[in-house]
Amino acid sequence: MKRISKDAGRLIESATCRISPIVVLELETLYEIKRSDGPAQAVILQLRSVIELEICGLPFGRVTEMACYEAWTRDPFDRMIVAQARAGGNAPLITADEHILKNYSRAVW
């Protein structure tokens, strides 16, 4: 995996980082299918020890409603992650996912 850009690094250093709660489920799913080395909670704890990280508390119903407009993908995780950023005021989204980078103008890697 390529390293994050200086712009993404500055974003991480300049503000509290928030992740969508769906990221926790996606991380756990990746662990279960052996595409990740650790369970979701371990990954989250490690990130919290390195950067200021919070799980976004926007209402699930609002985010789900926004996800219905993310018709560029059939991946429910990607839909919810982008919808969470949009619902949070079109917040920047740090991701290596090429599909998200192409379809969400505030995505950065």
Buried (B, 14 or more C-beta within 10 A) or exposed (E): EEEBEEEBEEBBEEEEBBBBBBBBBBBBEBBEEEEBEBBBEEBBEEEEEEEEBEEBEBEEEEBBEBBEEBEBBEBBBBBBBBBBBBBBEEBBBBBEBEBBBEBBEEBBB
